[in-house]
Amino acid sequence: MAGLAKRADLAWRKIPAIMPGGAGSGQSLITAAYRPVASLRRAALRRTLGDMSDMTIDLADQAATEALARRVAACARMGDTIALSGEMGVGKSVFARAFLRYLSDDPMLEVPSPTFSLVQIYDTPKGAVAHFDLWRLGGPDDLHELGWDELQGGIMLVEWPDRAGDELPADSLRITLRHGVSDAARVAHIEGWGGRP
């Protein structure tokens, strides 16, 4: 397990090296940072996440949280649910914005928080992506009014997933964010998708 954790830690530190474009390429840093990775590199990203069944990753700053979101987005498939937990102010919205911008292939995509609407649906090249914020949900029974069952055919990103109760798919990728050693740092605990190709 220590070897796997070390390998993953090193992989996360190399995020700028796997992004196409970047400094000196004539692209703005924002465009270069959100441009989708080449197909061969996507396969490598899938293998990296596929090996994770229970892993903790230190994220040095907001850029590292965004990079993690892009990696998860690159691996997401139709029918997947990503359950995103953590207290207020820990970076769930940062993660969600980077995740949705990557899937939409739009680095400037407006990503409003669905705190009041409870769900926002995005049409992406991979298919429909539903971003849920269940903070204000009355209870799991209210999910059906939001189209929960129908939206499970696409990709679902769910903030405050504990409010979904037993309705949350058992095979969800669970990501819990918490504060790290500095004000900007975060720690991500990831569970699920173990052994996935």
Number of C-alpha atoms within 10 A of each C-alpha: 8 7 8 13 15 12 12 18 16 11 14 18 14 10 15 15 10 15 17 17 19 19 12 8 10 9 12 12 13 11 16 19 23 24 18 22 20 11 10 8 15 16 14 13 20 18 15 20 23 16 17 20 15 15 18 17 18 20 25 17 15 15 17 20 27 22 23 20 21 27 23 21 24 22 19 21 15 14 16 20 24 23 22 26 21 17 12 10 11 19 22 23 17 16 22 25 22 26 25 25 23 27 24 21 16 16 19 14 13 10 16 11 16 17 15 11 12 18 21 17 15 17 13 15 10 15 15 20 26 22 24 26 24 24 17 13 16 11 13 16 11 13 19 11 8 14 12 19 11 9 15 18 16 20 23 25 24 26 25 19 21 17 19 21 11 10 15 18 15 10 14 19 22 22 22 18 25 20 18 16 11 9 9 16 19 21 20 22 15 20 18 20 19 14 11 13 12
